Amino acid sequence: MKINKLLFILVLGFCFSSLINSYANPPKKGSQIVRATDILKYPDNRPAASYRLDAKDQGVVFRHGTGPRQCDSLGARDVWVFENKGTYYMHYDGAGPRGWLCCLATSKDLVSWVTKGPVLDFGAKNEDDCASASYGVTYLDGKTWHMFYLGTPHTSPAPDLIPAFPYLTMKAKSNSPEGPWIKQKEVTPFRCKPGTYYQETASPGHIIKQGDEYLMFFSASMKRTISIARTRNLNGPWALDPAPIVSPEEQVENSSLYFEPTNKTWFLFTNHIGLEGFEYTDAIWVYWTKDLNKWNAADKAIVMDGKNCTWSRKCIGLPSVVKVGNRLAIIYDAPGGDSKSHMKRDVGLAWLDLPISLPKE
């Protein structure tokens, strides 16, 4: 009898402890990729996504027109967000009276931002970045901060001054994530090449290091796609893969990657180009793979579009993702409402609970 009572007490104590632990440490539900209930048909039959991974939108967190010296008076877009020592740094394209430049804002929580103004200036006349020095992607090699940015000598007419082809990858460096950034005019990472899939665009993207090799997921076009450039020297030339990771028919551009350790899967977030009267960025998509060198175009899902964005019903710009605790933050730009414009864009924030689970079927 005493043994039975003791056993009962031990079992009861174990159950009570498990109950308390479950409340203190609730199971992680995460985010599940699911089959889409309706698949969008494009007028030219460009591929559509068969899955959804709906992010929860928090809304606008940064409005254009707040930067110093009118640096973003005409718009804030094309963000690249990274974290260092508890501070979030956001490079964004500030559209000002003279054109588009890479600008900086900082935050402790991704919601309240302090604007710092441009961190790059226009190049001299006839230099490759004389019309725009924008979209600054960063990589820390342990000591030096490397920035790969988009340069172009061409824009649309004033006042918008939208960067025009060719989009070129250029280089700068700094000892601090806040700058100052020193342009490395002697470094030519890579350039557009006539007759190739990157003849009009070869602009920077997310960098991942594998072994002693760096992989950059850069944007390329005739039509739009993403490909891999490779180097062992961040201050040297890059070798571009002979084919992109997915067909240019996919119509995607720009990259921000996240690795999910629970299922050893890479997720590449990108913006998709839709078609409704004319082409515009209509959604954020994500592709997934377990091998960075092998991608299946069918493995893709819609993350953000007019269905789950709370403030922009038509147009959604490029994403930048960063892990925050048990969530993945998605920072993106959009013009709001039914607008499809390149201009007057603001920056929004959305979230995915982690871990991200692959489709069950």
C-alpha angles and dihedrals in degrees: 000000000000090000091052091050091049091048090049091051092049093049091046091050092049092050092048091049091049091050093051091046092051091055093045093045108027116193116268109250095184124177125303126210106226137184112269115246092213128023120211117239116215121209092239094041094245110169119280130202117259095196138055132212100181115206120207108243120223093183134227116355101165127036127201118244094049098096124101122269094011090290092150101021091125098041150319118227149125097065131197113189126189136165130229127173094339097314125106117217121201121196110194137168107258111201107210138163092278097043141274122326135171106261132186134227126172133206143173096210108022089247107072112050134191113209119222103176131231119349093187131044132208117277123246120277112296093013117127093251098041093115100037140003103185148132099053114200114192137207128182113210092192096276112021127052112224123199124195109192140179116256130181137167092210137070140164117266122287140305094035097037092187111188111257134197135326098059106194133191114235134175141236135162140204142176090227136045087233094053152189089216119208116207114231101212091173091063119082108180094184141315141214115276125207115242095023135100087259099049095122104024132033101154130157129277144168117319123216124182118221115181106313094335129091119215119201118194097212132182118250138179158189078122112004124275144130127251140172127258117191136204142151092208120057089200093050139068123295128224113228120217114248091237134027123250090253133015118279085238086078089073098212131141139186127024143228119172136205128185117215108207096193093069099015092240132146118220119200114198116202142157120257125217113226132188126229111142087326136006120280139149103278104168151002111248131189128208122195137204141154091220119054089208096054124057132174113210090211091063098081138112139190111251102174133010139132091298097065104019108101098208112024115056100180115019129050121175133211121308134230117192131202130173115243113182108298094346138073115227117215114199115191143155132239140164095229133231115029094326121129094184127136088218138072092028125163132198123255135191129218134171141220120195113231141270103049112216125207122236113288096220 
